[in-house]
Amino acid sequence: MLKGLALTPPVVGRIAIGKIVVKEGKRLPEKDDEFTITTQVQGRDGWMVHPADGQLRKAPGTKLRAIPVRLLFNDPDLNLRASYHVFDRATGRPLCVGNGETCKRSTAGGIQTLPCPSPEGCELGAKAGCKPYGRLNVRIGEEDELGSFIFRTTGFNSIRSLAARLRYYQALSGDQLSALPLELRLRGKSTTQSHRAPIYYVDLTVRSGTTLAQALQGARDEVQARQSAGFDQAALDQAAREGFAAGAFEESAEEGAAVVEEFFPEDGAGQSNVPVGQAHPKPSLGAKLQRLTNEGGKQLQGAERAASG
């Protein structure tokens, strides 16, 4: 087994509530008010639509705002990984990943474990564009019971809602989260920051037309059927836990490049300044982080010399 390689759930498709569009020669992220289920293949017009997308729409042209899903694991933190992230926008490599207490940071000397005060309290994070980043893996359909569709988001509303729901359902089901018949649902809300315009986030509920009691009974029946077939959910959770822990970062540089383009654009307004077909004109963010770290060290040394003098 390769060392330092995170083993993540197999992904067969993506779930998005936005897309990349080309405006004035630039590739820009654009939000949407519906789900789109895509493959992992990109064409000239963006990600290719997955067959499941059309199957779940009530009629051609209707908006997809609910997706029936099941989860892979009983542990909420295996289904949804949420952390503070800094990516190198030039290469797509993850540079710093933290949870608000500690972080792993890639430096010239290797991976370092450092305190993580959250983006607002971190000088490096504020300058480098650190923000929350969540990844949720779910199953759609019954064709591949270990294959998943991944939903990525930097939206605080989606991350908070999904994290809360996962823990509630885990508690209610007696740690049988993976057996519950659930549904991803798109919700809208307005805030003062959105200037009363609707913003959309993702929630997790029991399936439409099903009560919570019916969903819990369905989960119990599903667990019994799996146990009769020899399905070991606890062992699957443990294998996933060890797989995630095998690497310092979950995303590879290849995956990170697509994540940066869609979720970590160059400026705070959600627009990238890189024209289509041109290389990134700015220095590597990794170099910026290293420079900031070195500057911080020099300032600390200067303060120590002043104190000793």
ZADO-1210 file (C-alpha; in nm, 4 decimals, padded with zeros to 6 digits):
<atoms>
<atom x="00.0000" y="00.0000" z="00.0000" code="MET" pos="1"/>
<atom x="00.1272" y="00.3458" z="-00.0878" code="LEU" pos="2"/>
<atom x="00.2170" y="00.5467" z="00.2207" code="LYS" pos="3"/>
<atom x="00.0703" y="00.8934" z="00.2682" code="GLY" pos="4"/>
<atom x="-00.2237" y="00.8278" z="00.0342" code="LEU" pos="5"/>
<atom x="-00.5685" y="00.8915" z="00.1808" code="ALA" pos="6"/>
<atom x="-00.8162" y="00.6184" z="00.0843" code="LEU" pos="7"/>
<atom x="-01.1438" y="00.7980" z="00.0225" code="THR" pos="8"/>
<atom x="-01.4862" y="00.6523" z="-00.0699" code="PRO" pos="9"/>
<atom x="-01.5076" y="00.5544" z="-00.4389" code="PRO" pos="10"/>
<atom x="-01.6833" y="00.8344" z="-00.6283" code="VAL" pos="11"/>
<atom x="-01.8944" y="00.7677" z="-00.9373" code="VAL" pos="12"/>
<atom x="-02.0480" y="01.1142" z="-00.9743" code="GLY" pos="13"/>
<atom x="-02.0996" y="01.4648" z="-00.8374" code="ARG" pos="14"/>
<atom x="-02.3917" y="01.6574" z="-00.6878" code="ILE" pos="15"/>
<atom x="-02.3770" y="02.0313" z="-00.7497" code="ALA" pos="16"/>
<atom x="-02.5887" y="02.3418" z="-00.6932" code="ILE" pos="17"/>
<atom x="-02.3815" y="02.5542" z="-00.9274" code="GLY" pos="18"/>
<atom x="-02.1566" y="02.5387" z="-01.2295" code="LYS" pos="19"/>
<atom x="-01.8654" y="02.7037" z="-01.4043" code="ILE" pos="20"/>
<atom x="-01.9582" y="02.9441" z="-01.6844" code="VAL" pos="21"/>
<atom x="-01.7425" y="03.1379" z="-01.9296" code="VAL" pos="22"/>
<atom x="-01.7919" y="03.5154" z="-01.9283" code="LYS" pos="23"/>
<atom x="-01.5667" y="03.7542" z="-02.1190" code="GLU" pos="24"/>
<atom x="-01.3090" y="03.4816" z="-02.1611" code="GLY" pos="25"/>
<atom x="-01.2972" y="03.3934" z="-01.7914" code="LYS" pos="26"/>
<atom x="-01.4188" y="03.0812" z="-01.6143" code="ARG" pos="27"/>
<atom x="-01.6424" y="03.1884" z="-01.3256" code="LEU" pos="28"/>
<atom x="-01.8431" y="02.9941" z="-01.0661" code="PRO" pos="29"/>
<atom x="-02.2183" y="03.0551" z="-01.0859" code="GLU" pos="30"/>
<atom x="-02.4697" y="02.9464" z="-00.8221" code="LYS" pos="31"/>
<atom x="-02.7947" y="02.7684" z="-00.9104" code="ASP" pos="32"/>
<atom x="-03.1353" y="02.7040" z="-00.7528" code="ASP" pos="33"/>
<atom x="-03.1462" y="02.3296" z="-00.8227" code="GLU" pos="34"/>
<atom x="-02.9349" y="02.0162" z="-00.8011" code="PHE" pos="35"/>
<atom x="-02.7434" y="01.8812" z="-01.0973" code="THR" pos="36"/>
<atom x="-02.6054" y="01.5268" z="-01.0853" code="ILE" pos="37"/>
<atom x="-02.3023" y="01.4847" z="-01.3070" code="THR" pos="38"/>
<atom x="-02.0424" y="01.2291" z="-01.3987" code="THR" pos="39"/>
<atom x="-01.6733" y="01.2877" z="-01.3276" code="GLN" pos="40"/>
<atom x="-01.6072" y="01.3662" z="-01.6926" code="VAL" pos="41"/>
<atom x="-01.5879" y="01.7213" z="-01.8244" code="GLN" pos="42"/>
<atom x="-01.6801" y="01.8206" z="-02.1774" code="GLY" pos="43"/>
<atom x="-01.6485" y="02.1519" z="-02.3569" code="ARG" pos="44"/>
<atom x="-01.9646" y="02.2778" z="-02.1856" code="ASP" pos="45"/>
<atom x="-01.8725" y="02.1594" z="-01.8347" code="GLY" pos="46"/>
<atom x="-01.9389" y="01.8427" z="-01.6392" code="TRP" pos="47"/>
<atom x="-02.1381" y="01.5802" z="-01.8284" code="MET" pos="48"/>
<atom x="-02.4806" y="01.5078" z="-01.6811" code="VAL" pos="49"/>
<atom x="-02.5227" y="01.1681" z="-01.5129" code="HIS" pos="50"/>
<atom x="-02.8159" y="00.9463" z="-01.6224" code="PRO" pos="51"/>
<atom x="-02.9483" y="00.9592" z="-01.2645" code="ALA" pos="52"/>
<atom x="-03.0155" y="01.3307" z="-01.3104" code="ASP" pos="53"/>
<atom x="-03.2793" y="01.2712" z="-01.5771" code="GLY" pos="54"/>
<atom x="-03.4231" y="00.9692" z="-01.3962" code="GLN" pos="55"/>
<atom x="-03.4947" y="01.1734" z="-01.0836" code="LEU" pos="56"/>
<atom x="-03.6595" y="01.4695" z="-01.2552" code="ARG" pos="57"/>
<atom x="-04.0387" y="01.4457" z="-01.2590" code="LYS" pos="58"/>
<atom x="-04.0447" y="01.5726" z="-01.6160" code="ALA" pos="59"/>
<atom x="-03.7888" y="01.7129" z="-01.8624" code="PRO" pos="60"/>
<atom x="-03.7077" y="02.0719" z="-01.7787" code="GLY" pos="61"/>
<atom x="-03.8329" y="02.0594" z="-01.4185" code="THR" pos="62"/>
<atom x="-03.6004" y="02.1647" z="-01.1385" code="LYS" pos="63"/>
<atom x="-03.4373" y="01.8926" z="-00.9302" code="LEU" pos="64"/>
<atom x="-03.4652" y="01.9974" z="-00.5664" code="ARG" pos="65"/>
<atom x="-03.4772" y="01.6622" z="-00.3847" code="ALA" pos="66"/>
<atom x="-03.2611" y="01.3504" z="-00.4239" code="ILE" pos="67"/>
<atom x="-03.3346" y="01.0190" z="-00.2462" code="PRO" pos="68"/>
<atom x="-03.0113" y="00.8923" z="-00.0907" code="VAL" pos="69"/>
<atom x="-02.8591" y="00.6492" z="00.1548" code="ARG" pos="70"/>
<atom x="-02.5357" y="00.6980" z="00.3452" code="LEU" pos="71"/>
<atom x="-02.2303" y="00.4745" z="00.3348" code="LEU" pos="72"/>
<atom x="-02.1374" y="00.4843" z="00.7021" code="PHE" pos="73"/>
<atom x="-02.2926" y="00.4967" z="01.0485" code="ASN" pos="74"/>
<atom x="-02.0354" y="00.7488" z="01.1721" code="ASP" pos="75"/>
<atom x="-02.1485" y="01.1035" z="01.0752" code="PRO" pos="76"/>
<atom x="-01.7878" y="01.2248" z="01.0457" code="ASP" pos="77"/>
<atom x="-01.7126" y="00.9630" z="00.7813" code="LEU" pos="78"/>
<atom x="-02.0076" y="01.0681" z="00.5672" code="ASN" pos="79"/>
<atom x="-01.9427" y="01.4428" z="00.6059" code="LEU" pos="80"/>
<atom x="-01.5907" y="01.5756" z="00.6436" code="ARG" pos="81"/>
<atom x="-01.5878" y="01.9465" z="00.7223" code="ALA" pos="82"/>
<atom x="-01.2750" y="02.1480" z="00.7910" code="SER" pos="83"/>
<atom x="-01.1051" y="02.4812" z="00.7296" code="TYR" pos="84"/>
<atom x="-00.9062" y="02.4683" z="00.4067" code="HIS" pos="85"/>
<atom x="-00.6376" y="02.6630" z="00.2242" code="VAL" pos="86"/>
<atom x="-00.5526" y="02.5521" z="-00.1299" code="PHE" pos="87"/>
<atom x="-00.2670" y="02.6619" z="-00.3501" code="ASP" pos="88"/>
<atom x="-00.4638" y="02.8239" z="-00.6319" code="ARG" pos="89"/>
<atom x="-00.1814" y="02.7721" z="-00.8792" code="ALA" pos="90"/>
<atom x="-00.1455" y="02.3967" z="-00.8297" code="THR" pos="91"/>
<atom x="-00.4655" y="02.2854" z="-00.6529" code="GLY" pos="92"/>
<atom x="-00.2655" y="02.1278" z="-00.3704" code="ARG" pos="93"/>
<atom x="-00.4136" y="02.1460" z="-00.0186" code="PRO" pos="94"/>
<atom x="-00.1776" y="02.3542" z="00.1949" code="LEU" pos="95"/>
<atom x="-00.3475" y="02.3808" z="00.5324" code="CYS" pos="96"/>
<atom x="-00.6408" y="02.1878" z="00.6810" code="VAL" pos="97"/>
<atom x="-00.7716" y="02.2573" z="01.0302" code="GLY" pos="98"/>
<atom x="-01.0664" y="02.1975" z="01.2604" code="ASN" pos="99"/>
<atom x="-01.0574" y="02.5152" z="01.4703" code="GLY" pos="100"/>
<atom x="-00.8195" y="02.3623" z="01.7274" code="GLU" pos="101"/>
<atom x="-00.5298" y="02.2121" z="01.5312" code="THR" pos="102"/>
<atom x="-00.4280" y="02.2083" z="01.1657" code="CYS" pos="103"/>
<atom x="-00.1967" y="02.0222" z="00.9319" code="LYS" pos="104"/>
<atom x="00.0096" y="02.2581" z="00.7187" code="ARG" pos="105"/>
<atom x="00.2340" y="02.1760" z="00.4249" code="SER" pos="106"/>
<atom x="00.5679" y="02.3587" z="00.4535" code="THR" pos="107"/>
<atom x="00.9114" y="02.3307" z="00.2976" code="ALA" pos="108"/>
<atom x="01.0093" y="02.1138" z="00.5923" code="GLY" pos="109"/>
<atom x="00.7146" y="01.8755" z="00.5544" code="GLY" pos="110"/>
<atom x="00.3724" y="01.8483" z="00.7191" code="ILE" pos="111"/>
<atom x="00.3505" y="02.0377" z="01.0478" code="GLN" pos="112"/>
<atom x="00.0796" y="02.0220" z="01.3144" code="THR" pos="113"/>
<atom x="-00.0012" y="02.3709" z="01.4408" code="LEU" pos="114"/>
<atom x="-00.2761" y="02.5504" z="01.6377" code="PRO" pos="115"/>
<atom x="-00.5848" y="02.6437" z="01.4303" code="CYS" pos="116"/>
<atom x="-00.7691" y="02.9521" z="01.5610" code="PRO" pos="117"/>
<atom x="-01.0199" y="02.9470" z="01.2652" code="SER" pos="118"/>
<atom x="-00.9881" y="03.1796" z="00.9624" code="PRO" pos="119"/>
<atom x="-01.0950" y="03.4939" z="01.1478" code="GLU" pos="120"/>
<atom x="-00.8209" y="03.4561" z="01.4078" code="GLY" pos="121"/>
<atom x="-00.5422" y="03.3300" z="01.1821" code="CYS" pos="122"/>
<atom x="-00.3156" y="03.5749" z="01.0004" code="GLU" pos="123"/>
<atom x="-00.2188" y="03.3167" z="00.7411" code="LEU" pos="124"/>
<atom x="-00.5789" y="03.2099" z="00.6908" code="GLY" pos="125"/>
<atom x="-00.6999" y="03.5661" z="00.6439" code="ALA" pos="126"/>
<atom x="-00.4371" y="03.6405" z="00.3804" code="LYS" pos="127"/>
<atom x="-00.4580" y="03.3046" z="00.2029" code="ALA" pos="128"/>
<atom x="-00.8376" y="03.2769" z="00.1720" code="GLY" pos="129"/>
<atom x="-00.9051" y="03.0013" z="00.4255" code="CYS" pos="130"/>
<atom x="-01.2706" y="02.9017" z="00.4640" code="LYS" pos="131"/>
<atom x="-01.4928" y="02.6074" z="00.5650" code="PRO" pos="132"/>
<atom x="-01.5036" y="02.3242" z="00.3137" code="TYR" pos="133"/>
<atom x="-01.7359" y="02.0230" z="00.3413" code="GLY" pos="134"/>
<atom x="-01.7534" y="01.6935" z="00.1479" code="ARG" pos="135"/>
<atom x="-02.0575" y="01.4665" z="00.1763" code="LEU" pos="136"/>
<atom x="-02.0645" y="01.1198" z="00.0178" code="ASN" pos="137"/>
<atom x="-02.4035" y="00.9583" z="-00.0486" code="VAL" pos="138"/>
<atom x="-02.5436" y="00.6647" z="-00.2444" code="ARG" pos="139"/>
<atom x="-02.7992" y="00.7221" z="-00.5193" code="ILE" pos="140"/>
<atom x="-02.9858" y="00.4135" z="-00.6369" code="GLY" pos="141"/>
<atom x="-02.8930" y="00.0527" z="-00.5721" code="GLU" pos="142"/>
<atom x="-02.6587" y="-00.0198" z="-00.8619" code="GLU" pos="143"/>
<atom x="-02.3324" y="00.0278" z="-00.6697" code="ASP" pos="144"/>
<atom x="-02.3616" y="-00.0142" z="-00.2936" code="GLU" pos="145"/>
<atom x="-02.0066" y="00.1093" z="-00.2294" code="LEU" pos="146"/>
<atom x="-01.9963" y="00.3754" z="-00.5014" code="GLY" pos="147"/>
<atom x="-02.0922" y="00.7271" z="-00.3994" code="SER" pos="148"/>
<atom x="-02.1811" y="01.0699" z="-00.5312" code="PHE" pos="149"/>
<atom x="-01.9976" y="01.3578" z="-00.3684" code="ILE" pos="150"/>
<atom x="-02.1469" y="01.6930" z="-00.2752" code="PHE" pos="151"/>
<atom x="-01.8884" y="01.9647" z="-00.2069" code="ARG" pos="152"/>
<atom x="-01.9664" y="02.2979" z="-00.0439" code="THR" pos="153"/>
<atom x="-01.8074" y="02.5944" z="00.1268" code="THR" pos="154"/>
<atom x="-02.1487" y="02.7151" z="00.2458" code="GLY" pos="155"/>
<atom x="-02.1801" y="02.7451" z="00.6222" code="PHE" pos="156"/>
<atom x="-02.5568" y="02.6863" z="00.6101" code="ASN" pos="157"/>
<atom x="-02.5189" y="02.3551" z="00.4264" code="SER" pos="158"/>
<atom x="-02.2339" y="02.2339" z="00.6476" code="ILE" pos="159"/>
<atom x="-02.4133" y="02.3206" z="00.9716" code="ARG" pos="160"/>
<atom x="-02.7477" y="02.1750" z="00.8601" code="SER" pos="161"/>
<atom x="-02.5966" y="01.8497" z="00.7314" code="LEU" pos="162"/>
<atom x="-02.3762" y="01.8028" z="01.0388" code="ALA" pos="163"/>
<atom x="-02.6697" y="01.8526" z="01.2760" code="ALA" pos="164"/>
<atom x="-02.9044" y="01.6226" z="01.0828" code="ARG" pos="165"/>
<atom x="-02.6463" y="01.3433" z="01.0643" code="LEU" pos="166"/>
<atom x="-02.5978" y="01.3450" z="01.4397" code="ARG" pos="167"/>
<atom x="-02.9698" y="01.3585" z="01.5104" code="TYR" pos="168"/>
<atom x="-03.0457" y="01.0678" z="01.2794" code="TYR" pos="169"/>
<atom x="-02.7572" y="00.8667" z="01.4196" code="GLN" pos="170"/>
<atom x="-02.8939" y="00.9124" z="01.7717" code="ALA" pos="171"/>
<atom x="-03.2564" y="00.8398" z="01.6765" code="LEU" pos="172"/>
<atom x="-03.1713" y="00.5274" z="01.4778" code="SER" pos="173"/>
<atom x="-02.9478" y="00.3721" z="01.7419" code="GLY" pos="174"/>
<atom x="-02.6314" y="00.4161" z="01.5330" code="ASP" pos="175"/>
<atom x="-02.7896" y="00.2746" z="01.2155" code="GLN" pos="176"/>
<atom x="-02.7400" y="00.5867" z="01.0046" code="LEU" pos="177"/>
<atom x="-02.6358" y="00.3984" z="00.6901" code="SER" pos="178"/>
<atom x="-02.9657" y="00.2068" z="00.6756" code="ALA" pos="179"/>
<atom x="-03.1984" y="00.5085" z="00.6870" code="LEU" pos="180"/>
<atom x="-03.3850" y="00.6042" z="00.3673" code="PRO" pos="181"/>
<atom x="-03.3066" y="00.9753" z="00.3437" code="LEU" pos="182"/>
<atom x="-03.3323" y="01.2651" z="00.1019" code="GLU" pos="183"/>
<atom x="-03.1080" y="01.5572" z="00.0130" code="LEU" pos="184"/>
<atom x="-03.3278" y="01.8635" z="-00.0125" code="ARG" pos="185"/>
<atom x="-03.2505" y="02.2106" z="-00.1431" code="LEU" pos="186"/>
<atom x="-03.3802" y="02.4918" z="00.0767" code="ARG" pos="187"/>
<atom x="-03.3780" y="02.8682" z="00.0353" code="GLY" pos="188"/>
<atom x="-03.3430" y="03.1515" z="00.2829" code="LYS" pos="189"/>
<atom x="-03.2714" y="03.5219" z="00.2849" code="SER" pos="190"/>
<atom x="-03.0286" y="03.7022" z="00.5130" code="THR" pos="191"/>
<atom x="-02.9132" y="04.0598" z="00.5643" code="THR" pos="192"/>
<atom x="-02.5834" y="03.9657" z="00.3996" code="GLN" pos="193"/>
<atom x="-02.7665" y="03.8387" z="00.0910" code="SER" pos="194"/>
<atom x="-02.9593" y="04.1708" z="00.0716" code="HIS" pos="195"/>
<atom x="-03.2880" y="03.9744" z="00.0943" code="ARG" pos="196"/>
<atom x="-03.2064" y="03.7750" z="-00.2191" code="ALA" pos="197"/>
<atom x="-03.2580" y="03.3992" z="-00.1718" code="PRO" pos="198"/>
<atom x="-02.9562" y="03.1830" z="-00.1039" code="ILE" pos="199"/>
<atom x="-02.9773" y="02.8062" z="-00.1307" code="TYR" pos="200"/>
<atom x="-02.8341" y="02.5395" z="00.0958" code="TYR" pos="201"/>
<atom x="-02.8613" y="02.1627" z="00.1296" code="VAL" pos="202"/>
<atom x="-03.0536" y="01.9849" z="00.4041" code="ASP" pos="203"/>
<atom x="-03.0983" y="01.6149" z="00.4854" code="LEU" pos="204"/>
<atom x="-03.4444" y="01.4786" z="00.5701" code="THR" pos="205"/>
<atom x="-03.6428" y="01.1565" z="00.5586" code="VAL" pos="206"/>
<atom x="-03.7838" y="01.0916" z="00.2138" code="ARG" pos="207"/>
<atom x="-04.0912" y="01.2772" z="00.0933" code="SER" pos="208"/>
<atom x="-04.4132" y="01.0957" z="00.1829" code="GLY" pos="209"/>
<atom x="-04.2407" y="00.9057" z="00.4669" code="THR" pos="210"/>
<atom x="-04.2692" y="00.9745" z="00.8385" code="THR" pos="211"/>
<atom x="-03.9722" y="00.9525" z="01.0710" code="LEU" pos="212"/>
<atom x="-04.1266" y="00.6457" z="01.2373" code="ALA" pos="213"/>
<atom x="-04.1592" y="00.4730" z="00.8995" code="GLN" pos="214"/>
<atom x="-03.7997" y="00.5600" z="00.8123" code="ALA" pos="215"/>
<atom x="-03.6755" y="00.4158" z="01.1422" code="LEU" pos="216"/>
<atom x="-03.8731" y="00.0949" z="01.0875" code="GLN" pos="217"/>
<atom x="-03.7325" y="00.0730" z="00.7350" code="GLY" pos="218"/>
<atom x="-03.3814" y="00.1099" z="00.8762" code="ALA" pos="219"/>
<atom x="-03.4375" y="-00.1744" z="01.1227" code="ARG" pos="220"/>
<atom x="-03.5608" y="-00.3994" z="00.8421" code="ASP" pos="221"/>
<atom x="-03.2620" y="-00.3033" z="00.6278" code="GLU" pos="222"/>
<atom x="-03.0178" y="-00.3801" z="00.9091" code="VAL" pos="223"/>
<atom x="-03.1682" y="-00.7248" z="00.9616" code="GLN" pos="224"/>
<atom x="-03.1470" y="-00.8015" z="00.5888" code="ALA" pos="225"/>
<atom x="-02.7836" y="-00.6912" z="00.5777" code="ARG" pos="226"/>
<atom x="-02.6884" y="-00.8945" z="00.8815" code="GLN" pos="227"/>
<atom x="-02.8513" y="-01.2025" z="00.7303" code="SER" pos="228"/>
<atom x="-02.6383" y="-01.1496" z="00.4194" code="ALA" pos="229"/>
<atom x="-02.3195" y="-01.1132" z="00.6273" code="GLY" pos="230"/>
<atom x="-02.2818" y="-00.7373" z="00.5784" code="PHE" pos="231"/>
<atom x="-02.0438" y="-00.6014" z="00.8477" code="ASP" pos="232"/>
<atom x="-02.1163" y="-00.2289" z="00.8759" code="GLN" pos="233"/>
<atom x="-01.8859" y="-00.1769" z="01.1750" code="ALA" pos="234"/>
<atom x="-01.5922" y="-00.3205" z="00.9815" code="ALA" pos="235"/>
<atom x="-01.6744" y="-00.0983" z="00.6824" code="LEU" pos="236"/>
<atom x="-01.6758" y="00.2125" z="00.9045" code="ASP" pos="237"/>
<atom x="-01.3406" y="00.1127" z="01.0537" code="GLN" pos="238"/>
<atom x="-01.1877" y="00.0530" z="00.7110" code="ALA" pos="239"/>
<atom x="-01.3042" y="00.3981" z="00.5999" code="ALA" pos="240"/>
<atom x="-01.1699" y="00.5575" z="00.9182" code="ARG" pos="241"/>
<atom x="-00.8272" y="00.4042" z="00.8624" code="GLU" pos="242"/>
<atom x="-00.8351" y="00.5025" z="00.4953" code="GLY" pos="243"/>
<atom x="-00.8972" y="00.8690" z="00.5692" code="PHE" pos="244"/>
<atom x="-00.6207" y="00.8657" z="00.8321" code="ALA" pos="245"/>
<atom x="-00.3674" y="00.7181" z="00.5896" code="ALA" pos="246"/>
<atom x="-00.2988" y="01.0543" z="00.4229" code="GLY" pos="247"/>
<atom x="-00.2361" y="01.4067" z="00.5485" code="ALA" pos="248"/>
<atom x="-00.4910" y="01.5560" z="00.3064" code="PHE" pos="249"/>
<atom x="-00.8029" y="01.4119" z="00.1444" code="GLU" pos="250"/>
<atom x="-00.7798" y="01.5899" z="-00.1933" code="GLU" pos="251"/>
<atom x="-00.5077" y="01.5260" z="-00.4482" code="SER" pos="252"/>
<atom x="-00.3692" y="01.8126" z="-00.6567" code="ALA" pos="253"/>
<atom x="-00.5779" y="01.6872" z="-00.9503" code="GLU" pos="254"/>
<atom x="-00.9023" y="01.7041" z="-00.7504" code="GLU" pos="255"/>
<atom x="-00.7940" y="02.0243" z="-00.5805" code="GLY" pos="256"/>
<atom x="-00.7633" y="02.2122" z="-00.9094" code="ALA" pos="257"/>
<atom x="-01.1347" y="02.1601" z="-00.9832" code="ALA" pos="258"/>
<atom x="-01.2259" y="02.2439" z="-00.6219" code="VAL" pos="259"/>
<atom x="-01.0262" y="02.5686" z="-00.6322" code="VAL" pos="260"/>
<atom x="-01.1896" y="02.6774" z="-00.9582" code="GLU" pos="261"/>
<atom x="-01.5414" y="02.6275" z="-00.8232" code="GLU" pos="262"/>
<atom x="-01.5165" y="02.7016" z="-00.4510" code="PHE" pos="263"/>
<atom x="-01.1985" y="02.9049" z="-00.3905" code="PHE" pos="264"/>
<atom x="-01.1981" y="03.1733" z="-00.6622" code="PRO" pos="265"/>
<atom x="-00.9387" y="03.4481" z="-00.6590" code="GLU" pos="266"/>
<atom x="-01.1345" y="03.7341" z="-00.5021" code="ASP" pos="267"/>
<atom x="-01.3929" y="03.7535" z="-00.2294" code="GLY" pos="268"/>
<atom x="-01.6724" y="03.8268" z="-00.4759" code="ALA" pos="269"/>
<atom x="-01.6548" y="03.4784" z="-00.6197" code="GLY" pos="270"/>
<atom x="-01.4792" y="03.5700" z="-00.9442" code="GLN" pos="271"/>
<atom x="-01.1596" y="03.4293" z="-01.0844" code="SER" pos="272"/>
<atom x="-00.9181" y="03.6603" z="-01.2599" code="ASN" pos="273"/>
<atom x="-00.7616" y="03.3891" z="-01.4742" code="VAL" pos="274"/>
<atom x="-00.8630" y="03.4094" z="-01.8437" code="PRO" pos="275"/>
<atom x="-00.9582" y="03.0825" z="-02.0091" code="VAL" pos="276"/>
<atom x="-00.6600" y="02.9016" z="-02.1547" code="GLY" pos="277"/>
<atom x="-00.3990" y="03.1112" z="-01.9711" code="GLN" pos="278"/>
<atom x="-00.1689" y="03.0063" z="-01.6929" code="ALA" pos="279"/>
<atom x="-00.2119" y="03.1538" z="-01.3484" code="HIS" pos="280"/>
<atom x="-00.0132" y="03.4805" z="-01.3442" code="PRO" pos="281"/>
<atom x="00.0346" y="03.4978" z="-00.9689" code="LYS" pos="282"/>
<atom x="00.2983" y="03.3265" z="-00.7522" code="PRO" pos="283"/>
<atom x="00.2131" y="02.9982" z="-00.5882" code="SER" pos="284"/>
<atom x="00.0062" y="03.0305" z="-00.2718" code="LEU" pos="285"/>
<atom x="00.2449" y="02.7807" z="-00.1171" code="GLY" pos="286"/>
<atom x="00.5242" y="03.0328" z="-00.1686" code="ALA" pos="287"/>
<atom x="00.3078" y="03.3039" z="-00.0119" code="LYS" pos="288"/>
<atom x="00.2340" y="03.0876" z="00.2908" code="LEU" pos="289"/>
<atom x="00.6016" y="03.0043" z="00.3330" code="GLN" pos="290"/>
<atom x="00.6925" y="03.3763" z="00.3057" code="ARG" pos="291"/>
<atom x="00.4316" y="03.4680" z="00.5670" code="LEU" pos="292"/>
<atom x="00.5552" y="03.1928" z="00.7981" code="THR" pos="293"/>
<atom x="00.9156" y="03.3146" z="00.7568" code="ASN" pos="294"/>
<atom x="00.8099" y="03.6752" z="00.8203" code="GLU" pos="295"/>
<atom x="00.6292" y="03.5670" z="01.1357" code="GLY" pos="296"/>
<atom x="00.9407" y="03.3873" z="01.2545" code="GLY" pos="297"/>
<atom x="01.1601" y="03.6931" z="01.1890" code="LYS" pos="298"/>
<atom x="00.9168" y="03.9161" z="01.3803" code="GLN" pos="299"/>
<atom x="00.9225" y="03.6755" z="01.6741" code="LEU" pos="300"/>
<atom x="01.3033" y="03.6642" z="01.6733" code="GLN" pos="301"/>
<atom x="01.3169" y="04.0446" z="01.6604" code="GLY" pos="302"/>
<atom x="01.0794" y="04.0689" z="01.9575" code="ALA" pos="303"/>
<atom x="01.2909" y="03.8197" z="02.1540" code="GLU" pos="304"/>
<atom x="01.6111" y="04.0182" z="02.0821" code="ARG" pos="305"/>
<atom x="01.4402" y="04.3416" z="02.1871" code="ALA" pos="306"/>
<atom x="01.3181" y="04.1813" z="02.5088" code="ALA" pos="307"/>
<atom x="01.6622" y="04.0425" z="02.5907" code="SER" pos="308"/>
<atom x="01.8282" y="04.3804" z="02.5132" code="GLY" pos="309"/>
</atoms>
